[in-house]
Amino acid sequence: MFTPVEIRRFNDPTDTYTVIVSARRYQQYVSVMPGDGGGTPGFITILDEEGDSRGRMPIPMINMADGIEWTPTGANIKLVGGWDFEQGTCACWNKRQDKIIRRKVK
């Protein structure tokens, strides 16, 4: 297991869910091109009103968190994956982009 470092957090438009953007601790020491800090790989975790996780998924670049799209039943990030709060699942593409990994969260 790794120790995540929280990069930032924000709420959905209804203030029901909290998005936490994090990265592996060592990533903060890895050199990136100037101005390219958003290119660091990381993770997105969504918490509900009670603070329970609705699932975590890896993202290739932490700045992709800005592209989260909220739906009536969850959230999506283009080319990465999505959350279905009603089904209690979180699904994302594997590293080779040839298979979707679906996890039951609740």
Summary of the structure (lengths in Angstrom):
residues: 106
radius of gyration: 13.7
end to end distance: 21.0
largest distance: 41.2
contacts: 261
relative contact order: 0.16
helix: 13%
strand: 46%
